[in-house]
Amino acid sequence: MSSAIVPFVETEGDANFMSATSYYTGRNLMDRYQITSTTLCRWQQDPKLEFPEPVKLNGRNMWAAEDVHAWERKRATRRGAA
């Protein structure tokens, strides 16, 4: 099982603007958390979980790695406080 991050370079209007952002695919997230596609869909639909919103890249749902990592840190902090 691999939860490899997919690198992707975004360009925004200006040809001089480029930011390298890493993304997870749905399969990467399912492998990372050992969940099914149904669970991933449920996480997206449950506002209490505050799971990051995907972005469409080349017609595929992708999740920014920094958003996923921030979500993990936030959940770990909540569990530690409970």
CNS distance restraints for C-alpha pairs under 8 A (distance, minus, plus):
assign (resid   1 and name CA) (resid  31 and name CA) 5.95 0.50 0.50
assign (resid   1 and name CA) (resid  32 and name CA) 7.89 0.50 0.50
assign (resid   2 and name CA) (resid  28 and name CA) 6.80 0.50 0.50
assign (resid   2 and name CA) (resid  31 and name CA) 6.32 0.50 0.50
assign (resid   2 and name CA) (resid  32 and name CA) 7.15 0.50 0.50
assign (resid   3 and name CA) (resid  24 and name CA) 7.72 0.50 0.50
assign (resid   3 and name CA) (resid  28 and name CA) 4.55 0.50 0.50
assign (resid   3 and name CA) (resid  29 and name CA) 6.62 0.50 0.50
assign (resid   3 and name CA) (resid  31 and name CA) 5.83 0.50 0.50
assign (resid   3 and name CA) (resid  32 and name CA) 5.10 0.50 0.50
assign (resid   4 and name CA) (resid  24 and name CA) 7.34 0.50 0.50
assign (resid   4 and name CA) (resid  28 and name CA) 6.41 0.50 0.50
assign (resid   5 and name CA) (resid  22 and name CA) 6.02 0.50 0.50
assign (resid   5 and name CA) (resid  23 and name CA) 5.62 0.50 0.50
assign (resid   5 and name CA) (resid  24 and name CA) 5.25 0.50 0.50
assign (resid   5 and name CA) (resid  25 and name CA) 7.91 0.50 0.50
assign (resid   5 and name CA) (resid  28 and name CA) 7.45 0.50 0.50
assign (resid   5 and name CA) (resid  65 and name CA) 7.15 0.50 0.50
assign (resid   6 and name CA) (resid  22 and name CA) 5.54 0.50 0.50
assign (resid   6 and name CA) (resid  23 and name CA) 5.01 0.50 0.50
assign (resid   6 and name CA) (resid  24 and name CA) 5.86 0.50 0.50
assign (resid   6 and name CA) (resid  25 and name CA) 7.38 0.50 0.50
assign (resid   7 and name CA) (resid  20 and name CA) 7.26 0.50 0.50
assign (resid   7 and name CA) (resid  21 and name CA) 6.24 0.50 0.50
assign (resid   7 and name CA) (resid  22 and name CA) 4.35 0.50 0.50
assign (resid   7 and name CA) (resid  23 and name CA) 6.14 0.50 0.50
assign (resid   8 and name CA) (resid  20 and name CA) 6.19 0.50 0.50
assign (resid   8 and name CA) (resid  21 and name CA) 5.60 0.50 0.50
assign (resid   8 and name CA) (resid  22 and name CA) 5.73 0.50 0.50
assign (resid   8 and name CA) (resid  23 and name CA) 6.95 0.50 0.50
assign (resid   9 and name CA) (resid  18 and name CA) 6.73 0.50 0.50
assign (resid   9 and name CA) (resid  19 and name CA) 5.99 0.50 0.50
assign (resid   9 and name CA) (resid  20 and name CA) 4.60 0.50 0.50
assign (resid   9 and name CA) (resid  21 and name CA) 6.01 0.50 0.50
assign (resid  10 and name CA) (resid  18 and name CA) 5.86 0.50 0.50
assign (resid  10 and name CA) (resid  19 and name CA) 5.68 0.50 0.50
assign (resid  10 and name CA) (resid  20 and name CA) 6.42 0.50 0.50
assign (resid  10 and name CA) (resid  21 and name CA) 7.13 0.50 0.50
assign (resid  11 and name CA) (resid  15 and name CA) 7.02 0.50 0.50
assign (resid  11 and name CA) (resid  17 and name CA) 5.97 0.50 0.50
assign (resid  11 and name CA) (resid  18 and name CA) 4.97 0.50 0.50
assign (resid  11 and name CA) (resid  19 and name CA) 6.93 0.50 0.50
assign (resid  12 and name CA) (resid  17 and name CA) 6.10 0.50 0.50
assign (resid  12 and name CA) (resid  18 and name CA) 7.02 0.50 0.50
assign (resid  13 and name CA) (resid  17 and name CA) 7.51 0.50 0.50
assign (resid  21 and name CA) (resid  64 and name CA) 7.05 0.50 0.50
assign (resid  21 and name CA) (resid  65 and name CA) 7.74 0.50 0.50
assign (resid  22 and name CA) (resid  64 and name CA) 6.02 0.50 0.50
assign (resid  22 and name CA) (resid  65 and name CA) 5.53 0.50 0.50
assign (resid  22 and name CA) (resid  66 and name CA) 7.71 0.50 0.50
assign (resid  23 and name CA) (resid  62 and name CA) 5.88 0.50 0.50
assign (resid  23 and name CA) (resid  63 and name CA) 5.23 0.50 0.50
assign (resid  23 and name CA) (resid  64 and name CA) 4.43 0.50 0.50
assign (resid  23 and name CA) (resid  65 and name CA) 4.95 0.50 0.50
assign (resid  24 and name CA) (resid  28 and name CA) 5.59 0.50 0.50
assign (resid  24 and name CA) (resid  29 and name CA) 6.43 0.50 0.50
assign (resid  24 and name CA) (resid  62 and name CA) 5.60 0.50 0.50
assign (resid  24 and name CA) (resid  63 and name CA) 5.08 0.50 0.50
assign (resid  24 and name CA) (resid  64 and name CA) 6.39 0.50 0.50
assign (resid  24 and name CA) (resid  65 and name CA) 6.04 0.50 0.50
assign (resid  25 and name CA) (resid  29 and name CA) 6.42 0.50 0.50
assign (resid  25 and name CA) (resid  60 and name CA) 7.99 0.50 0.50
assign (resid  25 and name CA) (resid  61 and name CA) 6.73 0.50 0.50
assign (resid  25 and name CA) (resid  62 and name CA) 4.92 0.50 0.50
assign (resid  25 and name CA) (resid  63 and name CA) 6.52 0.50 0.50
assign (resid  26 and name CA) (resid  30 and name CA) 6.17 0.50 0.50
assign (resid  26 and name CA) (resid  37 and name CA) 7.62 0.50 0.50
assign (resid  26 and name CA) (resid  40 and name CA) 7.77 0.50 0.50
assign (resid  26 and name CA) (resid  61 and name CA) 6.94 0.50 0.50
assign (resid  26 and name CA) (resid  62 and name CA) 6.72 0.50 0.50
assign (resid  26 and name CA) (resid  63 and name CA) 7.86 0.50 0.50
assign (resid  27 and name CA) (resid  31 and name CA) 6.14 0.50 0.50
assign (resid  28 and name CA) (resid  32 and name CA) 5.99 0.50 0.50
assign (resid  29 and name CA) (resid  33 and name CA) 6.10 0.50 0.50
assign (resid  29 and name CA) (resid  34 and name CA) 7.92 0.50 0.50
assign (resid  29 and name CA) (resid  35 and name CA) 7.93 0.50 0.50
assign (resid  29 and name CA) (resid  40 and name CA) 7.98 0.50 0.50
assign (resid  30 and name CA) (resid  34 and name CA) 5.36 0.50 0.50
assign (resid  30 and name CA) (resid  35 and name CA) 4.85 0.50 0.50
assign (resid  30 and name CA) (resid  36 and name CA) 5.94 0.50 0.50
assign (resid  30 and name CA) (resid  37 and name CA) 6.77 0.50 0.50
assign (resid  30 and name CA) (resid  40 and name CA) 7.13 0.50 0.50
assign (resid  31 and name CA) (resid  35 and name CA) 6.88 0.50 0.50
assign (resid  35 and name CA) (resid  39 and name CA) 6.05 0.50 0.50
assign (resid  35 and name CA) (resid  40 and name CA) 6.96 0.50 0.50
assign (resid  36 and name CA) (resid  40 and name CA) 6.43 0.50 0.50
assign (resid  37 and name CA) (resid  41 and name CA) 6.24 0.50 0.50
assign (resid  38 and name CA) (resid  42 and name CA) 6.25 0.50 0.50
assign (resid  39 and name CA) (resid  43 and name CA) 6.15 0.50 0.50
assign (resid  40 and name CA) (resid  44 and name CA) 6.36 0.50 0.50
assign (resid  41 and name CA) (resid  45 and name CA) 6.35 0.50 0.50
assign (resid  42 and name CA) (resid  46 and name CA) 6.10 0.50 0.50
assign (resid  43 and name CA) (resid  49 and name CA) 6.54 0.50 0.50
assign (resid  43 and name CA) (resid  51 and name CA) 6.16 0.50 0.50
assign (resid  44 and name CA) (resid  50 and name CA) 7.86 0.50 0.50
assign (resid  44 and name CA) (resid  51 and name CA) 5.81 0.50 0.50
assign (resid  44 and name CA) (resid  52 and name CA) 7.43 0.50 0.50
assign (resid  44 and name CA) (resid  53 and name CA) 7.09 0.50 0.50
assign (resid  46 and name CA) (resid  50 and name CA) 7.19 0.50 0.50
assign (resid  46 and name CA) (resid  51 and name CA) 7.84 0.50 0.50
assign (resid  47 and name CA) (resid  51 and name CA) 7.60 0.50 0.50
assign (resid  50 and name CA) (resid  71 and name CA) 7.62 0.50 0.50
assign (resid  51 and name CA) (resid  68 and name CA) 7.76 0.50 0.50
assign (resid  51 and name CA) (resid  71 and name CA) 6.68 0.50 0.50
assign (resid  52 and name CA) (resid  63 and name CA) 7.07 0.50 0.50
assign (resid  52 and name CA) (resid  67 and name CA) 6.09 0.50 0.50
assign (resid  52 and name CA) (resid  68 and name CA) 6.36 0.50 0.50
assign (resid  52 and name CA) (resid  71 and name CA) 7.07 0.50 0.50
assign (resid  53 and name CA) (resid  63 and name CA) 6.89 0.50 0.50
assign (resid  54 and name CA) (resid  61 and name CA) 5.49 0.50 0.50
assign (resid  54 and name CA) (resid  62 and name CA) 5.19 0.50 0.50
assign (resid  54 and name CA) (resid  63 and name CA) 4.69 0.50 0.50
assign (resid  54 and name CA) (resid  64 and name CA) 7.40 0.50 0.50
assign (resid  55 and name CA) (resid  60 and name CA) 7.90 0.50 0.50
assign (resid  55 and name CA) (resid  61 and name CA) 5.57 0.50 0.50
assign (resid  55 and name CA) (resid  62 and name CA) 5.36 0.50 0.50
assign (resid  55 and name CA) (resid  63 and name CA) 6.29 0.50 0.50
assign (resid  55 and name CA) (resid  64 and name CA) 7.87 0.50 0.50
assign (resid  56 and name CA) (resid  60 and name CA) 5.20 0.50 0.50
assign (resid  56 and name CA) (resid  61 and name CA) 4.77 0.50 0.50
assign (resid  56 and name CA) (resid  62 and name CA) 6.17 0.50 0.50
assign (resid  57 and name CA) (resid  61 and name CA) 6.50 0.50 0.50
assign (resid  57 and name CA) (resid  62 and name CA) 6.58 0.50 0.50
assign (resid  63 and name CA) (resid  67 and name CA) 7.23 0.50 0.50
assign (resid  63 and name CA) (resid  68 and name CA) 6.93 0.50 0.50
assign (resid  64 and name CA) (resid  68 and name CA) 6.44 0.50 0.50
assign (resid  65 and name CA) (resid  69 and name CA) 6.09 0.50 0.50
assign (resid  66 and name CA) (resid  70 and name CA) 6.07 0.50 0.50
assign (resid  67 and name CA) (resid  71 and name CA) 6.15 0.50 0.50
assign (resid  68 and name CA) (resid  72 and name CA) 6.26 0.50 0.50
assign (resid  69 and name CA) (resid  73 and name CA) 6.26 0.50 0.50
assign (resid  70 and name CA) (resid  74 and name CA) 6.15 0.50 0.50
assign (resid  71 and name CA) (resid  75 and name CA) 6.19 0.50 0.50
assign (resid  72 and name CA) (resid  76 and name CA) 6.12 0.50 0.50
assign (resid  73 and name CA) (resid  77 and name CA) 6.15 0.50 0.50
assign (resid  74 and name CA) (resid  78 and name CA) 6.31 0.50 0.50
assign (resid  75 and name CA) (resid  79 and name CA) 6.19 0.50 0.50
assign (resid  76 and name CA) (resid  80 and name CA) 6.13 0.50 0.50
assign (resid  77 and name CA) (resid  81 and name CA) 6.28 0.50 0.50
assign (resid  78 and name CA) (resid  82 and name CA) 6.33 0.50 0.50
